[in-house]
Amino acid sequence: MSDNIDEQTRLLAATAYGEAGIKDVENEIGAIAWAIANRCRLWNNCTVKEILTKDPHYAYAAANRVERFRLLMDASPEKIATSSGMSLALIYAKKALSNTGTDLANGGLWWDGNDFGTNPDHDKRRKGFRYGSPAHNIFSVPENPIACITYWKVINKKTGQEVNSKERGRYDHVYISTAAYGESIFWKYAPEYIKATGAKEYR
């Protein structure tokens, strides 16, 4: 089989195709590709393969090799050309990796599908989130702000134990949405959370 698609481009395209809904919404497929590429760039410019290894829970489709993921991974360029969804995934994988065109994820690094709407114990719902725009609330889930205060830590010289010092920061949500298309909402860490905790924006 003649194949001029490099490994990283194919892996990103397959992941975006596998993660997107079966309606093959163009912006949804494109935004997933951009979110992954955004995170790769921020995480020391790692490859798609490296980021899926570093964070095995990042993309369910790739980790579990779901059918749509496998279809694109195994497809010839000719087969991809006959599928609108796979073709879109390949186009946006190339754009996202080369950082050309519009970032459909709007700086987002993560995404969630229908499970965000159906699971009250979803990680983001428990930790606290806000919508960057009311239009992002595609699953009719109300915002869940959770007030937190963080403090700088110092060592108590008498006891040798670590104790709170002056206030470091405050936040009421860990995640803020950046976009929503099809069956996916896209997220990044809230700036207030990063400032208050010192968290890396990509981890």
HELIX and SHEET records of a PDB file:
HELIX    1   1 GLU A    7  GLU A   19  1                                  13    
HELIX    2   2 GLU A   26  LEU A   42  1                                  17    
HELIX    3   3 VAL A   48  LYS A   54  1                                   7    
HELIX    4   4 TYR A   60  ALA A   63  1                                   4    
HELIX    5   5 GLU A   67  ASP A   74  1                                   8    
HELIX    6   6 PRO A   77  ALA A   81  1                                   5    
HELIX    7   7 SER A   84  SER A   98  1                                  15    
HELIX    8   8 ASN A  114  THR A  118  1                                   5    
HELIX    9   9 ASP A  123  LYS A  127  1                                   5    
HELIX   10  10 PRO A  134  HIS A  136  5                                   3    
HELIX   11  11 PRO A  191  THR A  197  1                                   7    
SHEET    1   A 4 TRP A 110  ASP A 112  0                                        
SHEET    2   A 4 SER A 184  TYR A 189 -1                                        
SHEET    3   A 4 TYR A 175  TYR A 181 -1                                        
SHEET    4   A 4 PHE A 129  ARG A 130  1                                        
SHEET    1   B 2 CYS A 148  ILE A 155  0                                        
SHEET    2   B 2 GLU A 162  TYR A 171 -1                                        
END                                                                             
